[in-house]
Amino acid sequence: MTSARPETPATPEAPEAAEVVHYADGRPMDVHRPPAGTAGPVPVVLLWHGRGPDERDVLRPLAQEAAGRGLLVLVPDWRSDRADAGRAELLASLAHARRAAPALGGDPDRLVLAGWSLGGREAVAVAVSPATPAELRPAAAVGISSSYSRPAATTGEVPLDVLAERPSPVPLWLVHGTADEVVGPEHTRKLSEVATTARLHELPTDHAGVVMTEYDPAANRCLPATTAGTLDAGRRTAAILAQAAGLS
């Protein structure tokens, strides 16, 4: 395990505005492209939101920040309240990301699967499961502020148990806020104890701040952050996504 506090990089050039494509049955996916003029094909990050249904907008600040670092970032809506807990939509979005990446300027062989909160469990589960088909397995995975001790909808497996039995077939990056009161950082620390090659980053923020947002009780939703400390934490998460994709 490597525990590190990444340096705060300078904010990169602002990316182009997101466009929307549909990955299955009219389900929307935001496409955040890198800045104009970026040489391609570029690494791809497929970023899954958490338990709240259809909350791709919550991850927009992080996705835009990461795209500005030279990544093609794809953020689909999905619903954990489906009968299958979102399994079909998550896997369909992954298949679409691999298939559509070349036309969007991305490299499907450098696809990082990342997720926040419940989406983080699903991302890690798919990445490490021995049953994941080779054509769907990502090049790396990033789990952000998640818990890994329950079965994932995508695989039916408990990521913690899988990694206790065998090493991860792909590089793992784990991110968690030390002030997280929704999903405590001990959950990610526990995974890093069994996944000894995973790179663990703990950031001084809460569950929302790690994705550059702040929870608004009135809206009952995470909204784009405005405070300096939270923006700094989100930028660090974006930098970790870029590192996982092979960019400095």
N, C-alpha and C positions, 0 to 999 in steps of 0.2 A: 504494500500500500504506500502510496505517496500522498502526503497531505501538504497542500500548498495554498498560498494566498497569492493569486496572480496579480501582477502589477496592473494598475489601471492604465490602459492604453488610451491614446488620444482618440477622440471621437472621429470616425472616418467620414469620408464624403457621404452626404445624404444619398440614399438609393432612390430609384424611381418608385413612384406610387405602385401599390399592389394592383394586379389584375386578378380576375376571377375566372377559373375554369371549373369544369364539373368532372368529378372522378367516377361517379356511378349513380345512375338513376336520378340525375339532377342535383346531386349533393355537391355543395360548393367547396372549393379549395382556393385559398389566396396564393398568388404567385408573387413573391418578392424577389425582384431581380437585382443583381449587383449594379454598381454605378455604370453608366454608359461608358463604353470604351474598355471595360474589363476584358482581358483576353480569355477566351474560352476554349474548350468547354470547362466549366467551373465545377467545384464540388457542390453536392446537393445536400441540404438538410431537410428531412421531413420531420415536422414538429407537431406533436400531438398535444392538444390541450387536456385539461383535467375533467373531473366528473360532471361538471355543469354541462348540459346539452347545448350543442351548437355555440361554442364560445371561442371560435377562432379569433374573434376580435380582441380577446383578452391578451393573446400572444402577439398582437400586431407590433407593439413597441419593441419587444425582443427580436421579432423577425426582421423588422426594418433595420435595427442596429446590426444584426448578424449579416444581413444582405449587404450592408455598407462595407463589410469587411471582405467582400469578394465571393460571397456564397449565393447560390440559388436556394431560397428558402420557401418551402411549400407547407402551408398550414390548412388542413382540412377541418371542416365541421364534422363532428361525430356525436353520437348519442349513447351514453351509458345506460339510458333507461329503456333501450330496446330489449326485446325478449332474449336476445343473445348477448346482452350487456355491451353491445357495440362491436363485437368480434368481426362481423362481416364488413362493416364500414371501415374499420381500422385496416384490415387486410386488403380491402379493395383500394384504399388510398395508397398503401404501400406498393401494390402492383401497378397502380396508375403512375406513381412517381417514377418507378423504374422505367416504365414504358414511355412516358412523356418527356423525361429529362432531356434527351438529345434535341428534341424540337424546341425546347425552352432554353437551350444553351448550356445544359448541365451534363455532367459525366455520371451515368448511372453506376459505374464501377467505383465511384467515390461518394456513395450515398451514406450519410450518417442518419441513423434513426434516433430521434430525441423525443422526450416527452416530459411534461410537467405534471406533478401530483399523480393522479391516477394514470395519466398518459405516460408517465415515467416508468411505472411498473410494466405497462404493456410494451413499451419500447424495449426495455431490458429483457423481458420475457421472450419476445420474438427473436432478439439478437442472439440469445444464448441457448435457446431450445435446440436439442439435437434433431427435432422433427421439422425444423424450418427448412423449406426447400432452398437449395443453393441459389436459385435465381431470385429469391426474396431476402436472403440474409444480407444485412447491411455491412458496410466496411467497418463501421464502428457504431457505438451506441452511447447516448448520454441520458442519464436519469437525473431529473431535476426535482428535488424536494418530494420524494416519493417514499412509499413503504413497499417492501418486497417480500413480505411474509405471508401473503395470501395468494390464492390461485389467480392467474391472469386470465381474462376472458379470451384472449387470442390463442393461448396454448393449453389452458387448463392446468398449467404447472405453476408451482411456487418458485419464483426466481431464486430465492434464498436457498431452497433445497437443491435446485439444479446446480447452482454454483458451488455448493458444499460437496457435491459428488464429482464434479469435473470442472476443469478450467474453462473460462470463456473462450469461445472460438474467435472472438473479435475483441479489439481493444474497448475497454469500458471507461467512461468518464462519469464521475458522480459529483453532483453539486447539491449543496443544502445550505439553507440559512440557519445560523446559530440561534436566532431569535424566533424560529418557527414554532408557533403554538398550535398549528393545525395538524401538521405531521412533524413530530419532533425529530431533530437531527440524529437521534440515536438509531433510527431506522436505517439511515444510509450508512452510519458507522458500522452497524451490524453486518450489512452486506459487504462492506469493504474488508471486514475481518475474514470472510471466506473467499472473496474475490481479491486475492492478495496482489494481483497485478493492476487492479483498478486504480485510477488516479482520482483521489478525493480532494475536492475543493470546498471548504466551508467559508461562507461569506457572512459578513456582519449585517444581516437583514432578516426579514420574516418570510412567510410563505409566499406572499404576493411580491415582495420586493425583489426576490431572486429572478423574477421575469420582468422587472422594470415596471411594476404596477403597484398600486396602493388600493387596499380594499375600502370601498365606500359603503357604509351601512345603509345610507339612504337609497342608493341604487341597488343594494344587495349584489354588488358586482365589483370585480377588480377593474380599475380605471387606470389610464396612463399616469405614471408617477410624475411628480413635480418637485419633490425634495431632492436635494443634492446627493444625500447618502444613498437613497434608493436608486437614483439614476446611475450612480457609480456602481452599485451592486449589479444592476442589470447589464451594464457594459461589460463587467467581468464575466458574466454568464455568456454573453455574446462572444467574448474573446475565447472562452473555453470551447464553444461550438466550432469556432474557426480552427482552433488547435486540433480538435478531434477530427476535423476534415483535412488536416495536413497543412493548414495555413498558419503562418506565424502571427 
